[in-house]
Amino acid sequence: MLRRLAVTAAASLTALAAAPAASAGPLPVPLSLLGDGHTEDRLTVTIEHNPGVEGKYTLECHPAGGSHPRRQQACDKLDSVTTWGKDPFAPVPKDQFCTMIYGGPATAHITGSWAGRPVDATYSRANGCEVSRWDNLVPVLPSAR
């Protein structure tokens, strides 16, 4: 029995070693990284009901620019939460259970283009899920006061 197990393990290892390596191929490069001086990563962030930081800000990334007060940190945050197949601006799913913790009256609206895709996202602090969604995007969105 032990010999049969050893032979099976050796055969499996040999087959794995002989198998060609899987190749996922190169990842697509966002247009904004091609270096032609034209950025596709442009957002308008509108903040309301958050004293001291209300207003409309522009944010451009690659390179960082615009009127956003923390543009480089905001671009770095967006780069860190952008992954293939996930929308960093996705709303809370309709069937999500959320705590009824009110985070204040602040609201935000983000429009524009990120990673070659259109963005039109609204944010609030109406419940635990929305507070978490907002906080996960700080410093693109300001810390709530």
Secondary structure, 3 states (H helix, E strand, C coil): CHHHHHHHHHHHHHHHHHCCCCCCCCCCCCHHHCCCCCCCCEEEEEEECCCCCCEEEEEECCCCECCCCCHHHHHHHHHHHCCCCCCCCCCCCCCCCCCCCCCCCCEEEEEEEECCEEEEEEEECCCHHHHHHHHCCCCCCCCCC
